[in-house]
Amino acid sequence: MLNIEIKRNKLPILNEKKFVTTKKIAIDVGLEAIIQINFIDKNLVNLIENLAIDILLTNISKDPYNSFSLSLDKLNKEINKLSRDYNLSELNIFVWIITSWTLHFSILWNYSAYLIKNNKIINIADGMQGKNLEFSFISSWIINTGDNIYISNIELLNYISKDDILEISLIDDTSKKLEIIEKIIAEEETEWQYDIVILNNSQEKVIENRADYIEKIKNNFLVLKDRMVENKKISYWIERIKKEIDFENKYIKIGLFSTGVVVSVFFLYLIISGIISQNVSSSVPVEYKNKLIEAKLILERTNKDLGNKDIFYANIKNAENLIFEVRDKQIFLNDVKKLLDHISILKKQANWIESFELTKDKALIELNNFSLGWIFELQKKYYFVWKNGIIGPYIKWEEAKSYNYPDWEEAIASDLSPDWDIFVLTKSYRLLKFYKQEFSYVNVEWQKTWEEVKWVKTFNSNLYLLSATGNQIFRHKPGISGFSSKYWIIDENDIKSLNLYDFAIDGWFYLLKKDLSIDKIITTPTYTKKSIVINGLPANYSAEAGSSPKIFTAWNLNYIYILLNNKIWVFEADSRNYKDVKSLKYIGQLEPQESKINAFYIPKDWEIILWNDKWVYKINFEISDSKIAIR
């Protein structure tokens, strides 16, 4: 086992800014745990300490790594419960498990931990400082002869120089080391209470380890002998052989002696093989543990390469390969999950994905009994269109009314016209107009019904419908008794290879194709279709199976928005004049945390109205220096 010394400073209670406690726990023979807690409330320190001790004693087993992961998960849950009633933003916890010469540890928030090895200082807590109220991944280190580890709730290198700490590490007496460290810190002004823990390894332990192997061999021989003696059948045959064999015959003596030597060597081989195989099997987790450590180090380097996409994704791939190799063995799954979560965060940073929470302060109205399909803002009032009717107008602090469609109609598409009319295309391919809280049917000239279509859009009082085949857009102009019959927007030479998810209108038409490329159609003075170049696209620009991406823009918007894989993607055109647009620049993505976007509407740039199957929310964001951020 490692030598462990704990030093507590003696600051007067009145000057303490935070309380700190360090406890050493003997869990089993050759298995110890140490927990250090640092917080502003002494009562909570004691409460959390008791919780941690109880969890560690109950859950830590002879498989220390995996049981440590389980213990940290349980401790995370308990701390999460406490955080609902207390502000734990300044809580710091350091927990470690020690078995033989191996140290496994995890950090909540921030701690300093330095390994002195071969006259070098290694920050073994680097990258483990958490941003959330939960423990970091588990880091494991084998402490060899002459190694020293210094752990404290204060940043030791703020008080002790690197040269001093290297010189102190050469001292054999651990108590003397702590005494010198305390004197150095005392010369500095500090109002923080602190504890320091030193762990080191000495040569004597290595010798004891070799003796342990010899002791194991001896004990196994003795156990084998006792079992043979206790077995009645073996005893019976031994007595019978004694009677039948003439042990005075020298040839028999030589034969028995030779057989005994062979049998002894065989049993010795079995016992030593068992011990070696046991050690080899115990080294397998260490091998995979080292793979996780290697993956962590790769990710730390990757964090500095966000600007270089080729290097970034190459490093991510290498780290994922190491992590997946460990996951395939079904070991260290808690740490595997945390590293994969870290990779997910890095990918979001690299792809400019801004996550946001759907919190109560962003909520407008609760609508959990309706399946909304469309949201519109009309004269600063909100209307919500669902399968069987329209809810609205919604004004803050006032109850919104609900209006059902006539004749049990069901909506399949809807849009808001510039004339403040809401048009609803129904399942029976009839068109409803909602105006002044009343529905009326809208006729189409020279047609019995409206077309079978996917979407309906409005622009300049015209109606535009995407065909059910997804390769044609029909235009209907206002007529004398409704709307004129359909007019084909897309040239017949283009419809053969065209398959659209959706379209949007800002003056001309943006076509979102099934491969997620974008074309633009201009109809006057002559028909023109051109491909739009999209610059800076990230690797995750692809549609998930079964999804139905939507594109959104309008005459009053400066950006183009696409709902793709539960994220709202934001693009900027290379020209404010819709006729001159040749390319789009990727800006970023907006993604709700643990929630789904079922319907959305953008009344103006930097504002999104969305529904997540329970509440309608208003999300504000801003774009600065081509970067997107939630406000």
C-alpha positions as CSV (number, residue, x, y, z in Angstrom):
1,M,0.0,0.0,0.0
2,L,1.0,3.6,-0.5
3,N,2.1,5.7,2.5
4,I,-0.5,8.4,3.2
5,E,-0.1,11.5,5.3
6,I,-2.8,14.2,5.9
7,K,-2.0,17.7,7.1
8,R,-4.7,20.1,8.3
9,N,-3.9,23.7,8.7
10,K,-4.8,25.5,11.9
11,L,-6.5,28.8,10.8
12,P,-8.8,30.4,13.4
13,I,-12.5,29.5,12.7
14,L,-13.4,33.3,12.5
15,N,-11.1,33.7,9.4
16,E,-12.3,30.7,7.5
17,K,-13.9,31.4,4.1
18,K,-14.6,27.8,3.4
19,F,-14.6,24.6,5.5
20,V,-12.6,21.6,4.5
21,T,-12.6,18.1,5.8
22,T,-10.5,15.0,4.8
23,K,-11.4,11.5,5.8
24,K,-9.4,8.3,5.3
25,I,-11.6,5.2,5.1
26,A,-10.4,1.6,5.4
27,I,-12.8,-0.3,3.2
28,D,-11.1,-3.7,3.1
29,V,-7.6,-5.3,3.4
30,G,-5.4,-3.4,0.9
31,L,-8.3,-1.2,-0.1
32,E,-8.6,2.4,1.2
33,A,-10.6,5.5,0.2
34,I,-10.0,9.1,1.0
35,I,-12.6,11.9,0.6
36,Q,-11.9,15.6,0.8
37,I,-14.8,18.2,0.8
38,N,-14.5,21.9,0.6
39,F,-17.5,24.2,1.0
40,I,-18.8,27.4,2.7
41,D,-21.4,25.7,4.9
42,K,-19.9,23.4,7.6
43,N,-23.2,21.6,8.2
44,L,-23.5,20.7,4.5
45,V,-19.9,19.6,4.5
46,N,-20.6,17.1,7.3
47,L,-23.8,15.9,5.6
48,I,-22.2,15.3,2.3
49,E,-19.2,13.6,4.0
50,N,-21.5,11.2,5.7
51,L,-23.4,10.5,2.5
52,A,-20.1,9.8,0.7
53,I,-18.7,7.6,3.4
54,D,-21.9,5.5,3.4
55,I,-21.9,5.1,-0.4
56,L,-18.2,4.2,-0.6
57,L,-18.5,1.6,2.2
58,T,-21.6,0.1,0.7
59,N,-20.5,-0.1,-2.9
60,I,-16.7,-0.3,-3.2
61,S,-15.7,-4.0,-3.9
62,K,-12.7,-5.9,-4.9
63,D,-13.3,-4.6,-8.4
64,P,-12.4,-1.1,-7.3
65,Y,-12.6,0.7,-10.7
66,N,-16.1,-0.4,-11.7
67,S,-17.5,-0.1,-8.2
68,F,-15.9,3.3,-7.9
69,S,-17.8,4.4,-11.1
70,L,-21.0,3.1,-9.5
71,S,-20.4,5.0,-6.3
72,L,-19.7,8.2,-8.1
73,D,-23.0,7.9,-10.0
74,K,-24.9,7.4,-6.7
75,L,-23.0,10.3,-5.2
76,N,-23.9,12.5,-8.2
77,K,-27.6,11.7,-7.7
78,E,-27.5,12.6,-4.0
79,I,-25.7,15.9,-4.7
80,N,-28.2,16.7,-7.4
81,K,-31.0,16.3,-4.9
82,L,-29.3,18.6,-2.5
83,S,-28.7,21.2,-5.2
84,R,-32.5,21.7,-5.5
85,D,-32.6,23.1,-2.0
86,Y,-29.1,24.6,-1.6
87,N,-26.7,26.6,-3.8
88,L,-23.8,24.2,-4.3
89,S,-21.9,26.3,-6.8
90,E,-18.8,26.5,-4.5
91,L,-18.8,22.8,-3.6
92,N,-15.5,21.0,-4.2
93,I,-15.0,17.3,-3.7
94,F,-12.0,15.1,-4.3
95,V,-12.5,11.3,-3.9
96,W,-9.9,8.6,-4.5
97,I,-9.6,4.9,-4.1
98,I,-6.2,3.3,-3.3
99,T,-5.4,-0.3,-3.9
100,S,-1.8,-1.6,-3.7
101,W,0.1,1.0,-5.7
102,T,-2.8,2.2,-7.9
103,L,-4.7,5.4,-7.3
104,H,-8.1,6.0,-8.9
105,F,-9.6,9.5,-8.4
106,S,-12.3,11.8,-9.5
107,I,-13.0,15.5,-8.9
108,L,-16.1,17.6,-8.5
109,W,-15.4,21.2,-9.6
110,N,-11.7,22.1,-8.8
111,Y,-8.7,20.6,-7.0
112,S,-4.9,20.6,-7.4
113,A,-3.2,17.3,-7.7
114,Y,0.5,16.9,-8.7
115,L,2.5,13.8,-9.3
116,I,6.3,14.2,-8.8
117,K,7.9,11.5,-11.0
118,N,11.5,11.3,-12.2
119,N,12.1,14.9,-11.0
120,K,9.2,16.2,-13.1
121,I,5.9,17.7,-12.0
122,I,2.8,16.3,-13.6
123,N,-0.6,17.9,-13.1
124,I,-2.7,14.8,-12.9
125,A,-5.9,16.8,-12.4
126,D,-5.5,18.7,-15.6
127,G,-8.7,18.8,-17.7
128,M,-10.8,17.2,-14.9
129,Q,-12.1,20.4,-13.4
130,G,-15.9,20.2,-14.0
131,K,-18.3,22.8,-15.3
132,N,-21.4,21.0,-14.1
133,L,-22.3,19.8,-10.6
134,E,-21.0,16.2,-11.2
135,F,-17.8,14.2,-10.8
136,S,-15.3,14.1,-13.7
137,F,-14.2,10.9,-15.3
138,I,-12.0,8.6,-13.3
139,S,-8.2,9.0,-13.7
140,S,-5.9,6.2,-12.7
141,W,-2.2,6.3,-11.9
142,I,0.3,3.6,-10.8
143,I,2.6,5.1,-8.1
144,N,6.1,3.7,-8.6
145,T,9.0,3.7,-6.1
146,G,10.1,7.2,-5.3
147,D,6.9,8.8,-6.7
148,N,5.1,11.5,-4.6
149,I,1.6,12.9,-5.0
150,Y,0.4,16.2,-3.5
151,I,-3.3,16.8,-3.3
152,S,-5.1,19.9,-1.8
153,N,-8.1,22.1,-2.1
154,I,-5.9,25.1,-2.7
155,E,-3.7,25.6,-5.7
156,L,-0.3,24.5,-4.2
157,L,1.8,26.1,-7.0
158,N,0.4,29.5,-6.0
159,Y,2.2,29.2,-2.7
160,I,5.1,26.8,-3.4
161,S,7.5,27.1,-6.3
162,K,8.2,24.2,-8.6
163,D,11.8,24.0,-7.5
164,D,10.8,23.9,-3.8
165,I,8.3,21.1,-4.4
166,L,10.8,19.0,-6.3
167,E,13.4,19.5,-3.5
168,I,10.8,18.7,-0.8
169,S,10.0,15.4,-2.6
170,L,13.5,14.2,-2.1
171,I,13.0,14.1,1.7
172,D,12.2,10.6,3.0
173,D,10.2,11.6,6.0
174,T,6.6,12.5,4.9
175,S,5.8,14.3,8.1
176,K,8.9,16.5,7.5
177,K,7.6,17.3,4.0
178,L,4.3,18.5,5.3
179,E,5.9,20.5,8.0
180,I,8.0,22.4,5.4
181,I,5.0,22.9,3.1
182,E,3.0,24.4,6.0
183,K,5.8,26.8,6.9
184,I,6.0,28.0,3.3
185,I,2.2,28.5,3.0
186,A,2.1,30.3,6.4
187,E,4.4,33.0,4.9
188,E,1.7,33.8,2.4
189,E,-1.6,35.5,3.2
190,T,-4.4,33.1,2.9
191,E,-7.9,33.1,4.4
192,W,-8.7,29.7,3.0
193,Q,-8.8,26.6,5.2
194,Y,-6.8,23.8,3.5
195,D,-5.9,20.2,3.9
196,I,-2.9,18.6,2.2
197,V,-2.5,14.9,1.5
198,I,0.8,13.3,0.4
199,L,1.0,9.8,-1.0
200,N,4.3,8.2,-1.8
201,N,5.8,4.8,-2.5
202,S,8.9,3.3,-1.0
203,Q,11.3,0.4,-2.0
204,E,10.3,-1.7,1.0
205,K,6.9,-2.2,-0.5
206,V,8.3,-3.8,-3.6
207,I,10.3,-6.3,-1.5
208,E,7.1,-7.1,0.4
209,N,5.4,-7.7,-2.9
210,R,7.9,-10.3,-4.0
211,A,7.6,-12.0,-0.6
212,D,3.8,-12.1,-1.1
213,Y,4.2,-14.3,-4.2
214,I,6.4,-16.8,-2.3
215,E,3.8,-16.8,0.5
216,K,1.1,-17.4,-2.0
217,I,2.9,-20.5,-3.5
218,K,3.5,-21.9,0.0
219,N,0.0,-21.4,1.1
220,N,-1.4,-23.0,-2.0
221,F,0.8,-26.1,-1.5
222,L,-0.5,-26.3,2.1
223,V,-4.1,-26.0,1.0
224,L,-3.6,-28.7,-1.6
225,K,-2.0,-31.0,1.0
226,D,-4.8,-30.4,3.5
227,R,-7.5,-31.1,0.9
228,M,-5.8,-34.4,-0.1
229,V,-5.6,-35.5,3.5
230,E,-9.3,-34.6,4.1
231,N,-10.4,-36.6,1.0
232,K,-11.4,-40.1,2.3
233,K,-11.1,-41.7,-1.2
234,I,-7.5,-40.5,-1.6
235,S,-6.7,-41.7,1.9
236,Y,-8.2,-45.1,1.2
237,W,-6.1,-45.6,-2.0
238,I,-2.9,-44.4,-0.3
239,E,-3.3,-47.1,2.4
240,R,-4.1,-49.8,-0.1
241,I,-1.0,-48.9,-2.2
242,K,1.1,-49.0,0.9
243,K,0.1,-52.7,1.5
244,E,0.5,-53.8,-2.1
245,I,3.9,-52.2,-2.8
246,D,7.3,-53.3,-1.5
247,F,8.8,-50.0,-0.5
248,E,12.1,-51.7,0.4
249,N,12.8,-52.5,-3.3
250,K,15.4,-50.0,-4.5
251,Y,13.9,-49.8,-8.1
252,I,10.5,-49.0,-6.6
253,K,12.1,-46.3,-4.4
254,I,13.7,-44.7,-7.5
255,G,10.5,-44.9,-9.5
256,L,8.4,-43.4,-6.7
257,F,11.0,-40.6,-6.2
258,S,11.0,-39.8,-9.9
259,T,7.2,-39.8,-10.0
260,G,7.1,-37.6,-7.0
261,V,9.4,-35.1,-8.6
262,V,7.4,-35.0,-11.8
263,V,4.1,-34.6,-9.8
264,S,5.6,-31.9,-7.6
265,V,6.8,-29.9,-10.6
266,F,3.4,-30.3,-12.3
267,F,1.6,-29.0,-9.2
268,L,4.1,-26.2,-8.9
269,Y,3.5,-25.3,-12.5
270,L,-0.3,-25.2,-12.0
271,I,0.0,-23.0,-8.9
272,I,2.4,-20.5,-10.4
273,S,0.4,-20.5,-13.7
274,G,-2.7,-19.7,-11.6
275,I,-0.9,-16.8,-9.8
276,I,0.5,-15.5,-13.1
277,S,-2.8,-15.8,-15.0
278,Q,-4.5,-14.0,-12.1
279,N,-2.0,-11.1,-12.4
280,V,-2.3,-11.1,-16.2
281,S,-6.1,-11.0,-15.9
282,S,-5.9,-8.2,-13.4
283,S,-3.6,-6.3,-15.8
284,V,-6.3,-6.5,-18.6
285,P,-8.4,-3.8,-17.0
286,V,-5.3,-1.7,-16.5
287,E,-4.6,-2.0,-20.2
288,Y,-8.0,-0.7,-21.1
289,K,-7.9,1.9,-18.4
290,N,-4.7,3.2,-20.1
291,K,-6.6,3.3,-23.4
292,L,-9.2,5.7,-21.8
293,I,-6.4,7.8,-20.4
294,E,-4.8,8.0,-23.8
295,A,-8.2,9.0,-25.3
296,K,-8.5,11.7,-22.7
297,L,-5.1,13.1,-23.5
298,I,-6.0,13.1,-27.2
299,L,-9.2,15.0,-26.5
300,E,-7.2,17.6,-24.4
301,R,-5.0,18.2,-27.4
302,T,-8.1,18.3,-29.7
303,N,-9.6,21.1,-27.7
304,K,-6.8,23.4,-29.1
305,D,-7.4,22.3,-32.7
306,L,-11.1,23.4,-33.1
307,G,-10.0,25.8,-35.9
308,N,-8.3,23.1,-38.0
309,K,-11.2,20.7,-39.0
310,D,-8.9,18.1,-40.6
311,I,-6.7,17.7,-37.5
312,F,-9.8,18.0,-35.2
313,Y,-11.7,15.1,-36.8
314,A,-8.6,12.9,-37.1
315,N,-8.0,13.3,-33.4
316,I,-11.7,12.7,-32.6
317,K,-11.6,9.5,-34.7
318,N,-8.5,8.2,-32.9
319,A,-10.0,8.9,-29.5
320,E,-13.3,7.3,-30.5
321,N,-11.5,4.1,-31.7
322,L,-9.8,3.8,-28.3
323,I,-13.1,4.4,-26.4
324,F,-15.1,2.0,-28.6
325,E,-12.4,-0.7,-28.0
326,V,-13.0,-0.4,-24.2
327,R,-16.8,-0.2,-24.7
328,D,-16.8,-3.4,-26.6
329,K,-15.3,-5.1,-23.6
330,Q,-18.2,-3.8,-21.5
331,I,-15.9,-2.4,-18.8
332,F,-15.5,1.1,-17.4
333,L,-18.8,2.0,-19.0
334,N,-19.4,5.1,-16.8
335,D,-16.1,6.6,-18.0
336,V,-16.8,5.6,-21.6
337,K,-20.1,7.5,-21.4
338,K,-18.4,10.6,-19.9
339,L,-15.7,10.7,-22.6
340,L,-18.2,10.2,-25.4
341,D,-20.3,13.1,-23.9
342,H,-17.1,15.2,-23.9
343,I,-16.6,14.3,-27.6
344,S,-20.2,15.4,-28.3
345,I,-19.5,18.7,-26.6
346,L,-16.3,19.2,-28.7
347,K,-18.2,18.4,-31.9
348,K,-20.8,21.0,-31.0
349,Q,-18.1,23.6,-30.4
350,A,-16.4,22.8,-33.7
351,N,-19.7,23.0,-35.6
352,W,-20.9,26.1,-33.8
353,I,-23.9,24.4,-32.2
354,E,-25.5,26.5,-29.5
355,S,-27.6,24.5,-27.0
356,F,-30.4,26.1,-25.0
357,E,-32.7,25.1,-22.2
358,L,-36.5,25.4,-22.5
359,T,-37.0,27.1,-19.1
360,K,-40.1,28.6,-17.7
361,D,-38.9,32.2,-18.2
362,K,-38.9,31.4,-22.0
363,A,-42.4,29.8,-22.0
364,L,-45.4,31.6,-23.5
365,I,-48.4,29.2,-23.1
366,E,-48.9,25.6,-22.2
367,L,-50.5,23.6,-25.0
368,N,-50.1,19.9,-24.1
369,N,-53.5,18.7,-25.3
370,F,-53.0,19.7,-28.9
371,S,-50.6,18.6,-31.6
372,L,-49.5,21.8,-33.2
373,G,-48.3,21.9,-36.7
374,W,-47.9,25.6,-37.3
375,I,-47.3,28.8,-35.3
376,F,-48.0,32.4,-36.7
377,E,-47.6,35.9,-35.3
378,L,-50.3,38.3,-36.4
379,Q,-50.1,41.9,-35.3
380,K,-48.1,40.9,-32.2
381,K,-50.7,38.2,-31.3
382,Y,-49.9,34.4,-31.7
383,Y,-52.1,31.9,-33.5
384,F,-51.5,28.1,-33.1
385,V,-52.7,25.8,-35.9
386,W,-53.3,22.2,-35.1
387,K,-55.0,19.2,-36.8
388,N,-58.6,20.1,-35.8
389,G,-58.6,23.8,-35.3
390,I,-56.9,27.1,-34.5
391,I,-56.0,28.5,-31.1
392,G,-55.7,32.2,-30.7
393,P,-55.2,35.0,-30.5
394,Y,-52.8,34.5,-27.7
395,I,-52.0,37.6,-25.6
396,K,-49.9,37.4,-22.5
397,W,-52.1,37.0,-19.3
398,E,-55.2,36.4,-21.4
399,E,-56.9,33.1,-22.1
400,A,-56.6,32.0,-25.8
401,K,-59.8,30.7,-27.5
402,S,-60.0,27.6,-29.7
403,Y,-61.9,27.4,-33.0
404,N,-62.6,24.1,-34.6
405,Y,-62.7,23.6,-38.4
406,P,-66.1,23.1,-40.0
407,D,-67.3,19.7,-41.3
408,W,-64.7,17.9,-39.2
409,E,-61.9,18.9,-41.5
410,E,-58.3,18.1,-40.6
411,A,-55.3,20.3,-41.5
412,I,-52.4,19.0,-43.6
413,A,-50.7,22.4,-44.4
414,S,-51.1,26.1,-43.4
415,D,-49.6,29.5,-43.8
416,L,-50.1,33.2,-43.0
417,S,-50.7,35.6,-45.9
418,P,-49.4,39.2,-46.1
419,D,-53.1,40.2,-45.8
420,W,-53.2,38.7,-42.3
421,D,-55.3,35.7,-43.4
422,I,-54.5,32.2,-42.2
423,F,-55.0,29.6,-44.9
424,V,-55.5,25.9,-44.0
425,L,-55.4,23.1,-46.6
426,T,-57.4,20.2,-45.3
427,K,-57.1,16.4,-45.7
428,S,-60.0,16.5,-48.2
429,Y,-58.0,19.0,-50.3
430,R,-60.2,22.0,-49.5
431,L,-58.9,25.4,-48.6
432,L,-60.1,27.2,-45.5
433,K,-59.5,30.9,-44.7
434,F,-59.5,32.1,-41.1
435,Y,-60.3,35.7,-40.8
436,K,-61.7,37.6,-37.8
437,Q,-62.1,34.4,-35.9
438,E,-64.3,32.8,-38.6
439,F,-63.7,30.1,-41.2
440,S,-64.7,30.2,-44.8
441,Y,-64.1,27.9,-47.7
442,V,-62.0,29.3,-50.6
443,N,-62.7,28.2,-54.2
444,V,-60.3,27.5,-57.0
445,E,-61.4,28.4,-60.6
446,W,-61.8,25.6,-63.1
447,Q,-60.9,22.9,-60.5
448,K,-63.3,20.8,-58.4
449,T,-60.7,20.6,-55.6
450,W,-57.3,21.8,-54.8
451,E,-54.3,19.8,-55.7
452,E,-52.9,16.9,-53.6
453,V,-49.9,18.6,-52.1
454,K,-47.4,18.6,-49.2
455,W,-47.1,22.3,-48.3
456,V,-48.9,25.5,-48.9
457,K,-47.0,28.9,-48.8
458,T,-48.1,32.5,-49.4
459,F,-46.4,35.5,-51.0
460,N,-47.7,38.7,-52.4
461,S,-51.3,37.4,-51.9
462,N,-50.5,34.4,-54.1
463,L,-50.7,30.8,-52.9
464,Y,-47.9,28.4,-53.7
465,L,-48.3,24.6,-53.2
466,L,-45.7,21.9,-53.3
467,S,-46.9,18.9,-55.2
468,A,-47.4,15.5,-53.6
469,T,-44.6,14.2,-55.8
470,G,-42.2,16.9,-54.4
471,N,-41.0,18.1,-57.8
472,Q,-43.4,20.9,-58.8
473,I,-44.7,24.1,-57.2
474,F,-48.2,25.3,-58.2
475,R,-49.1,29.0,-58.1
476,H,-52.7,30.3,-57.6
477,K,-53.3,34.1,-58.0
478,P,-56.3,35.8,-56.3
479,G,-59.3,35.7,-58.6
480,I,-62.9,37.0,-58.7
481,S,-64.4,34.2,-56.7
482,G,-61.4,32.7,-55.0
483,F,-58.1,31.8,-56.6
484,S,-57.2,31.1,-60.2
485,S,-56.4,27.7,-61.4
486,K,-52.9,26.3,-61.0
487,Y,-49.8,27.5,-62.9
488,W,-46.6,25.4,-63.0
489,I,-43.6,27.3,-61.6
490,I,-40.8,24.7,-62.3
491,D,-39.9,24.0,-65.9
492,E,-40.8,20.6,-67.1
493,N,-37.1,19.9,-68.0
494,D,-36.2,20.3,-64.3
495,I,-38.9,18.3,-62.6
496,K,-37.5,14.9,-63.8
497,S,-34.5,14.9,-61.5
498,L,-36.1,17.1,-58.8
499,N,-37.2,15.8,-55.4
500,L,-37.9,18.4,-52.7
501,Y,-38.3,18.3,-48.9
502,D,-39.6,21.9,-48.8
503,F,-39.4,25.4,-50.3
504,A,-39.3,29.0,-49.1
505,I,-40.0,32.4,-50.7
506,D,-38.2,35.7,-50.1
507,G,-39.1,37.1,-53.5
508,W,-37.9,34.1,-55.4
509,F,-37.9,30.4,-54.4
510,Y,-35.4,28.5,-52.3
511,L,-35.7,24.7,-53.1
512,L,-34.5,22.3,-50.3
513,K,-33.7,19.1,-52.1
514,K,-33.6,15.6,-50.7
515,D,-29.8,15.6,-50.8
516,L,-30.0,18.8,-48.7
517,S,-28.5,20.9,-51.5
518,I,-30.3,24.1,-52.3
519,D,-31.5,25.5,-55.7
520,K,-33.0,28.9,-56.4
521,I,-35.6,29.7,-59.0
522,I,-36.2,33.1,-60.5
523,T,-39.3,33.3,-62.8
524,T,-39.0,36.8,-64.2
525,P,-38.0,38.3,-66.6
526,T,-37.1,34.8,-67.7
527,Y,-37.1,31.4,-65.9
528,T,-33.8,30.6,-64.3
529,K,-32.8,27.8,-61.9
530,K,-29.3,27.9,-60.3
531,S,-27.5,25.9,-57.6
532,I,-26.6,27.7,-54.5
533,V,-23.2,27.1,-53.0
534,I,-23.2,26.4,-49.2
535,N,-19.9,27.4,-47.6
536,G,-18.5,26.2,-44.3
537,L,-20.8,23.2,-43.8
538,P,-20.0,20.9,-40.8
539,A,-19.9,17.2,-41.0
540,N,-23.3,16.6,-39.5
541,Y,-25.2,18.2,-42.4
542,S,-27.3,15.2,-43.3
543,A,-30.9,14.2,-42.7
544,E,-31.7,11.4,-40.2
545,A,-33.7,8.5,-41.5
546,G,-37.5,9.3,-41.5
547,S,-37.0,13.0,-40.9
548,S,-38.6,15.8,-42.9
549,P,-36.4,18.9,-43.0
550,K,-38.0,22.3,-43.4
551,I,-36.7,25.6,-44.8
552,F,-37.9,29.0,-43.7
553,T,-37.2,32.5,-44.9
554,A,-39.3,35.6,-45.7
555,W,-39.1,39.0,-47.4
556,N,-38.3,40.6,-44.0
557,L,-35.6,38.2,-42.9
558,N,-31.9,38.5,-43.5
559,Y,-31.1,34.8,-42.8
560,I,-32.3,31.4,-44.1
561,Y,-33.3,28.9,-41.5
562,I,-33.5,25.1,-41.9
563,L,-35.1,22.7,-39.3
564,L,-32.9,19.6,-39.5
565,N,-32.4,16.8,-37.0
566,N,-34.1,18.8,-34.2
567,K,-31.7,21.7,-34.8
568,I,-32.4,25.1,-36.4
569,W,-29.6,25.8,-38.8
570,V,-28.8,29.4,-39.7
571,F,-27.4,30.5,-43.0
572,E,-26.5,34.0,-44.4
573,A,-26.9,34.9,-48.0
574,D,-24.0,36.6,-49.9
575,S,-26.3,39.4,-51.0
576,R,-29.2,41.3,-49.4
577,N,-30.8,41.5,-52.9
578,Y,-32.6,38.2,-53.4
579,K,-32.0,38.4,-57.1
580,D,-28.2,38.4,-56.7
581,V,-27.8,35.5,-54.2
582,K,-25.2,33.0,-55.4
583,S,-24.1,31.3,-52.1
584,L,-25.0,30.8,-48.5
585,K,-22.6,30.9,-45.5
586,Y,-23.2,28.5,-42.6
587,I,-23.5,30.5,-39.3
588,G,-24.4,27.9,-36.7
589,Q,-27.1,25.7,-35.1
590,L,-29.6,26.2,-32.3
591,E,-30.4,23.0,-30.4
592,P,-32.8,22.6,-27.5
593,Q,-31.5,20.4,-24.6
594,E,-33.5,17.2,-24.0
595,S,-36.5,18.4,-25.9
596,K,-38.0,18.2,-29.4
597,I,-38.9,20.9,-31.8
598,N,-42.4,19.9,-33.2
599,A,-43.3,23.3,-34.7
600,F,-41.5,26.6,-35.1
601,Y,-42.0,30.1,-36.6
602,I,-39.6,33.0,-37.1
603,P,-41.4,36.3,-37.1
604,K,-38.2,38.3,-37.3
605,D,-34.4,37.7,-37.2
606,W,-33.1,36.7,-33.8
607,E,-36.4,35.5,-32.5
608,I,-37.8,31.9,-32.7
609,I,-41.2,30.7,-31.5
610,L,-41.3,26.9,-31.0
611,W,-43.5,24.2,-29.5
612,N,-42.1,21.1,-27.9
613,D,-45.4,19.1,-27.5
614,K,-46.2,20.7,-24.2
615,W,-45.3,24.4,-24.1
616,V,-44.8,27.2,-26.6
617,Y,-41.5,29.1,-26.1
618,K,-39.9,32.3,-27.4
619,I,-36.2,32.0,-27.9
620,N,-34.0,35.1,-28.6
621,F,-30.5,34.8,-30.1
622,E,-28.0,37.1,-31.7
623,I,-25.3,36.8,-34.4
624,S,-22.1,38.6,-33.9
625,D,-18.8,38.1,-35.9
626,S,-20.6,35.3,-37.8
627,K,-21.2,33.4,-34.5
628,I,-24.5,32.5,-33.0
629,A,-25.4,32.9,-29.3
630,I,-28.5,32.6,-27.2
631,R,-29.6,35.8,-25.4
